[in-house]
Amino acid sequence: MSRHSMTRRGFLKLAGATGVAGVVGMTGLPSPLKASVTEEQKSSLFLKYDRGVLSPSFCEMCFWNCGVNVYTRKGKIHKLEGNILNPNNRGHLCAKGNAGIDSTYDADRVQFPVIRVGKRGEGKFRKASWDEAYQYIYDKLNPLIKKYGPQTLVNFMHGTGEPHIHALTKALGSPNSVIPAYTQCLGSREMAWILTFGTPVSGHEPFDMANSKHIMLFGRNMAGAVQVREAEDFSIGVANGAKLTYIDPRLSESGVNATNWLQINPGTDLALALGFIHVILRDGLENIEFVSKYCYGYDKLVNHIKKYTPQWASKKSGIDAKLIEKIAWDFAKDAPNVVAVPPRRTSRYGNDVQTVRAIAILNALMGNWGVPGGIWVRSKVPLKLPEYDEPGQPKTRRADGAGKGEEYPFAPTNLGRTNGMYEATLKQKPYPIKAWFIYDTNPIYHSSAGVNDIYKAIENLDFIVAIDTQFSDTVMYADVVLPESTYLERYDNPHIQSDKVPFIALREPAIKPIYDTKGCYDICKGIAEKFKVEKWFKHSPEEKIKDLYSHLNIEQANMLKNERVLLFENVDPYPIASGVEPVFRTSTGKIQLYVDSLEEMYKEKGEDFSPMPFYKDPVMPKSDEFRLLIGKTPRHTQARTQNNWILLELQDDSPVWIHPDDAKNLRLSENDMVYLINPITGAKCDHPERLKVTKRIKSGTVFIHHGFGHRTRAWTRGYEKGIGDNFFVSEGVDPLSGAAAFNNGFVKIVKA
């Protein structure tokens, strides 16, 4: 139907879909129920729909940073739309992205600077001016730095403002900045990929699922992922006929259309991957031309893998040996247009680096690097970009054991070990930790040192500063809370992304801050001025955007201005398919099936540090315990969005998944209310949660969605919705990466 000939019935249908009152209120159209308005008048008015003023942005409802077009009318945001040219989302927004408006108009936001007046955790604060808050920080923190040294300060950060808070921490002289994404999410995966291919997977993953003939997911829930492009590419690949092998104790959104769902025993992904590799090498299914040319350590791998037979892998994983052989053959037949995808959150069982190493080797044997349907190769933005002076990394020893010469030499010092910093604060070793800066993250909620230990660690602190948009569980314990403007109210540094098609995107404020808030740059600059280190804050995000334009030619500048994204399409993500020799930034210059740099640690510390993937059994629960598995829901982002009323309409709890046999043994039924109990600490969830009885979860395990169970009473909607997993996750550590091992946590279940 042409929009020029829209009928009254068609208009009423449109109005009904969006809400008649909303359409009239926002567009000024007369009520379609008034018979005095003619069809021609309605059609004419509809064509004059005011989209409003457009501002460019990228989404902050998760960390995928989808391109967003923000439309405002009379200084108010009324609509968010995906930028169709942005490679991260191609015009689409997920539920979280569409709910972003509420992040700004949420009355529960931190609306002005506050200083604590009650006991920590009580949530009693008084209003302060910005200058008073900055001075208070100086008056409290400076004596601590003088007494204990600048390393007494630890900064936890997660968000677009990370460069500013990181620069401030270094300028004050502390080496102790940490980003939770390393130890509590994807650190072990990145380390394994670097050891094998010389490059990380990166947050924006290079798996060419849209063109793949066989997708193998090791616990990676693509359909329920927070990444819009990846979820779309996954869906396209499956729709185009790609075989899907889904490996997970739980049947998630990704597994419902699987060719093979392998309901594996928890913690045995490595055994299964080794079994696949054994069959491939035993039966000569590897791409020998690719392996001979681009891989290092092939002969050693052949000898190493002989003991990991499919029969052995079957006993460990619970998957039939013949099925292991069949899938290995099917996978190899479709090579090189295949991809084996490791989990994103690899803080799981404590053998995660070795597990992902095996998955990386499985890919390498298929020769899928740099070919369609396999692993594409990212390119950097081919542009000379503005450079700015930054404070150097302090040479003081870090407190978390990350870095060369430390306990975890492979852990990067720019990301650090969050769980290591919790432990250092708790034990006050290797030196006193007396102050925390917390930027846009929630240590109490996602602690990997045990939630009770986090509270004890906080008792050791003399001073806590929180920079956030909301009063999270941890912010309630801060001495000073500085309110950050939301992503729709502020400038941020240009988003420059290496990718299949590298690009630059901009974020500009769609509206002025509606409360007394500031961007992270301005907040850090204000603190820096009190400490006389403001020289590191000479260039604001707005000025950096202007500097960027000065480095572009006229055509590039016009594209960035008009399209709100600048693409660099003259790159080749499939170099091997194009006959171009790949570059592997490893010590050998090749894909490392065997890692020489691990040899000394292997000799000194044992099999955990094997240069080739080495299997050991996971820790097992007792007979009356269940292994707790946790995972993301596509309706929320970690623990950030559970006070968003739009997303709570979609999901406001985290039911406990349990297998029917286990429910029967416990005399429990669907929708019974139950408590989870930590058998080690005795901790019990604050309130009961309903039971979901389903064969979609492996017997002996239970599952809940991560991100629920908040205790902050400042949230009028998200308070105590669902139960939190932070009381029950494991305190284990991967010996190679130093990252957490959450899935070795166990629970008991009792009926409420």
C-alpha positions, -999 to 999 in steps of 0.1 A, spaced: 0 0 0 14 34 -10 19 58 19 2 84 -3 -30 65 -4 -32 53 32 -67 44 42 -85 53 74 -84 16 84 -47 14 77 -40 45 98 -61 31 127 -41 -1 125 -8 18 127 -21 39 156 -32 8 174 2 -7 170 19 23 186 -7 35 210 -33 61 198 -26 85 227 12 83 220 7 90 183 -15 120 190 7 133 218 39 130 199 29 141 163 1 165 168 -22 145 146 -59 148 153 -77 117 167 -84 93 139 -117 86 157 -130 121 148 -152 116 117 -148 153 108 -112 146 96 -111 135 60 -88 107 46 -69 133 26 -63 155 57 -50 125 77 -27 114 49 -13 149 45 -7 153 82 9 119 84 34 127 57 45 158 78 57 135 106 84 153 125 114 130 131 131 157 151 167 167 154 192 140 147 223 135 168 249 107 163 258 83 190 268 48 198 249 27 223 261 22 259 235 -2 271 262 -29 266 298 -26 254 292 -36 218 287 1 209 261 -2 181 256 29 160 226 49 171 207 78 156 191 98 184 160 120 175 149 148 198 120 172 197 120 204 218 150 192 238 136 158 246 146 124 232 117 107 216 133 79 195 164 58 190 172 41 157 201 20 146 225 35 121 222 13 90 258 20 80 274 11 113 290 -24 109 283 -33 145 245 -34 140 236 -25 104 207 -4 115 193 -28 141 190 -23 178 183 -51 204 159 -48 233 185 -32 254 194 -6 228 158 3 223 154 7 261 183 32 263 160 62 266 151 51 302 188 52 311 185 90 308 149 96 321 152 72 350 143 92 382 165 68 402 196 81 386 224 98 405 213 134 399 240 154 417 273 149 436 267 134 471 289 127 501 282 99 526 268 108 560 256 74 573 273 41 577 287 25 546 259 6 528 231 26 545 227 48 514 226 80 534 242 109 515 240 146 515 240 168 484 273 185 475 286 209 449 311 197 423 339 217 438 331 206 473 331 170 462 365 174 444 380 191 474 367 163 497 383 137 475 416 156 477 414 160 514 407 124 520 429 107 493 460 129 495 469 119 531 465 82 521 489 86 492 514 104 514 512 77 540 511 45 519 523 57 485 501 62 454 499 25 448 474 24 477 448 35 451 430 9 430 408 18 401 380 -5 388 366 6 355 342 -5 328 328 18 301 335 44 275 352 67 300 379 42 308 407 61 291 400 92 314 399 73 347 429 52 337 449 84 328 439 99 362 450 68 381 484 68 363 488 106 368 483 101 405 511 75 404 492 42 409 497 12 386 466 -5 399 439 -1 372 417 -31 364 389 -38 339 366 -67 351 362 -79 315 396 -96 317 393 -119 347 355 -121 349 347 -126 312 370 -131 282 405 -129 295 414 -166 292 400 -167 257 420 -137 246 452 -152 261 447 -185 244 441 -169 210 472 -147 214 494 -177 223 480 -196 192 474 -169 165 494 -139 179 462 -118 181 432 -117 204 397 -126 194 388 -91 205 354 -79 218 341 -77 182 347 -113 172 361 -124 137 339 -155 131 324 -154 96 292 -173 106 271 -158 79 292 -176 52 300 -207 72 290 -242 62 294 -256 97 293 -236 130 305 -253 161 296 -234 193 314 -243 226 289 -229 250 286 -196 230 250 -185 230 250 -165 198 212 -162 195 210 -148 230 242 -127 226 244 -90 235 262 -84 201 237 -75 174 259 -82 144 270 -116 157 235 -127 164 224 -116 129 254 -133 112 246 -165 132 210 -164 122 219 -158 85 244 -187 85 218 -211 100 191 -199 76 214 -205 47 218 -241 57 249 -242 78 252 -272 101 251 -262 137 269 -282 165 259 -267 198 279 -279 229 264 -269 262 249 -286 293 220 -262 288 199 -258 257 200 -221 252 184 -199 225 212 -209 202 207 -246 205 171 -249 196 179 -252 158 210 -272 162 219 -301 139 236 -316 169 231 -306 205 258 -322 226 246 -320 262 281 -322 276 291 -329 311 300 -295 327 337 -287 326 347 -312 299 347 -290 268 384 -295 265 380 -333 265 356 -331 236 378 -307 216 408 -330 221 386 -359 210 377 -340 178 414 -332 172 424 -369 177 399 -381 150 410 -354 126 447 -362 129 441 -400 131 421 -400 99 441 -375 80 413 -349 79 434 -318 85 442 -293 58 478 -305 55 488 -279 30 477 -251 53 492 -267 84 525 -274 67 528 -238 55 514 -218 84 515 -239 116 543 -246 141 545 -278 163 525 -302 141 546 -333 148 545 -326 186 507 -323 185 503 -356 166 522 -374 194 505 -355 222 470 -361 209 472 -399 206 460 -406 241 429 -384 237 408 -410 218 371 -405 211 364 -433 236 384 -415 262 366 -382 253 333 -400 255 339 -412 291 348 -376 302 322 -356 282 293 -380 282 290 -378 244 289 -410 224 323 -419 208 307 -426 174 290 -393 174 323 -375 182 338 -393 152 309 -384 130 309 -347 139 346 -345 134 342 -359 99 313 -336 91 332 -306 103 363 -315 82 343 -322 51 330 -286 51 364 -271 57 378 -245 53 344 -228 54 338 -238 90 343 -222 124 346 -234 160 336 -206 183 349 -205 219 327 -191 247 328 -153 253 328 -156 290 356 -180 297 357 -175 335 344 -210 339 363 -241 351 399 -230 357 413 -248 327 399 -222 303 431 -211 285 439 -248 277 403 -253 265 403 -223 242 438 -233 230 423 -266 218 394 -248 201 419 -225 184 440 -256 172 408 -272 159 402 -241 137 439 -241 126 437 -277 114 407 -268 92 428 -241 75 400 -216 81 421 -185 88 415 -157 64 388 -175 43 351 -169 39 330 -189 64 360 -192 87 379 -165 106 382 -132 89 412 -109 95 405 -75 109 422 -43 96 430 -11 113 417 22 103 441 32 75 445 68 87 470 88 106 451 98 137 457 126 162 481 116 191 480 129 226 504 128 255 494 104 283 510 97 317 533 67 317 526 35 334 540 38 370 569 13 376 556 3 411 547 -33 414 511 -41 408 490 -55 437 472 -82 417 501 -103 404 497 -93 368 526 -87 345 561 -99 336 580 -113 366 548 -117 386 527 -147 395 506 -143 364 531 -130 338 507 -133 308 479 -112 325 481 -77 308 489 -48 330 465 -25 312 436 -48 321 448 -64 354 432 -90 376 400 -79 393 399 -109 415 436 -103 424 428 -67 435 399 -80 457 423 -104 473 450 -77 478 425 -54 494 412 -82 517 447 -93 528 464 -59 525 492 -76 506 517 -71 489 511 -36 504 482 -16 519 453 -9 496 433 19 512 413 36 484 391 25 455 380 45 425 350 27 410 339 37 375 307 23 361 311 -12 375 298 -31 405 324 -52 424 300 -62 452 277 -78 427 301 -96 404 327 -105 430 348 -135 423 365 -135 457 332 -145 474 306 -119 483 314 -121 520 351 -114 514 342 -84 493 324 -68 523 354 -76 544 377 -61 519 356 -29 518 360 -27 556 398 -24 550 393 7 528 396 42 542 381 59 511 359 50 481 350 72 452 323 60 427 316 75 393 283 62 379 249 70 365 231 49 391 232 38 427 244 2 423 250 -21 452 287 -10 454 279 27 449 259 26 481 292 19 499 310 49 485 322 79 504 317 102 474 294 96 444 300 116 413 272 114 388 281 107 352 259 120 324 244 92 304 256 84 269 227 104 254 239 135 272 276 137 266 305 138 242 329 109 242 361 101 224 357 90 188 350 53 185 377 39 163 373 2 156 396 -23 138 373 -47 121 363 -66 89 354 -32 76 372 -7 100 353 24 108 350 55 130 318 65 148 310 96 169 290 103 200 276 137 205 251 148 232 215 146 219 203 168 249 219 188 276 222 169 309 188 170 327 205 168 361 237 182 376 259 156 360 291 156 339 309 133 315 338 112 328 364 134 312 352 165 330 349 146 363 385 133 360 398 167 350 381 183 380 398 158 403 431 162 385 431 200 390 429 195 428 460 172 426 478 196 402 480 169 374 456 186 351 482 188 323 471 153 312 436 166 305 442 192 279 419 177 252 382 171 258 363 145 238 346 174 219 380 188 210 392 153 199 363 151 175 373 184 160 410 172 158 398 141 140 380 161 113 412 180 107 429 147 98 403 138 72 401 147 36 369 165 23 352 133 12 359 115 45 348 145 65 315 148 46 308 111 50 314 112 88 293 143 91 264 132 69 263 94 76 276 96 112 300 68 105 332 67 84 339 34 67 372 22 52 360 -5 28 391 -9 7 404 -38 29 406 -76 24 393 -96 54 401 -129 35 438 -126 27 445 -163 22 415 -168 -1 430 -138 -20 464 -153 -22 480 -129 3 504 -143 28 490 -138 64 510 -123 92 510 -141 126 525 -121 154 538 -150 174 574 -157 183 576 -182 155 557 -162 130 533 -191 126 501 -204 142 514 -221 174 501 -256 179 529 -259 204 539 -228 225 577 -226 232 573 -198 257 554 -221 281 582 -247 283 600 -233 313 568 -228 333 557 -263 323 590 -277 337 587 -256 369 549 -258 376 536 -288 359 508 -298 334 486 -267 339 513 -249 319 516 -275 291 527 -260 257 499 -281 242 464 -285 257 464 -308 287 432 -321 302 424 -325 339 391 -333 354 369 -305 368 361 -302 405 330 -321 412 301 -314 436 291 -337 465 261 -360 462 237 -335 477 250 -305 457 245 -291 423 269 -273 400 257 -238 394 258 -226 358 252 -190 350 247 -172 317 235 -140 301 199 -132 291 194 -113 259 170 -90 277 196 -75 301 232 -65 302 251 -81 331 240 -63 362 235 -28 346 199 -29 334 178 -45 361 162 -11 371 152 -3 335 114 -6 335 112 -14 298 135 -44 301 119 -55 334 87 -58 314 105 -85 293 122 -103 322 122 -94 359 134 -126 376 159 -155 371 141 -188 377 162 -218 388 165 -243 359 166 -280 371 163 -313 354 131 -333 360 150 -362 375 166 -339 400 134 -322 408 117 -355 414 144 -367 438 140 -334 458 102 -337 456 100 -304 438 77 -293 410 74 -266 384 70 -231 399 78 -243 434 97 -216 454 132 -226 464 163 -212 482 198 -217 470 224 -223 497 262 -221 494 274 -253 511 308 -238 519 298 -204 534 262 -213 544 250 -182 525 214 -183 513 198 -162 487 179 -133 502 145 -145 490 131 -176 473 130 -180 435 107 -201 414 118 -234 399 118 -241 362 118 -279 356 132 -287 321 152 -313 302 171 -284 287 195 -286 316 219 -314 324 211 -335 354 233 -326 384 234 -289 375 212 -259 379 212 -227 360 202 -190 366 206 -159 345 233 -136 356 225 -100 366 197 -102 392 193 -101 429 203 -65 436 202 -52 472 204 -15 465 172 1 478 179 32 456 164 11 428 126 14 430 120 -12 403 150 -36 403 155 -41 440 156 -78 448 143 -89 414 155 -125 410 185 -139 428 221 -131 425 248 -156 415 275 -137 434 268 -156 466 275 -189 449 302 -186 422 335 -203 427 366 -187 440 388 -207 416 415 -193 393 429 -203 359 466 -209 367 477 -195 333 456 -163 329 447 -157 365 411 -153 355 382 -165 376 365 -200 375 329 -192 383 314 -225 373 331 -245 400 306 -231 425 281 -255 440 247 -251 457 221 -270 477 184 -265 470 157 -264 497 120 -257 492 108 -224 506 
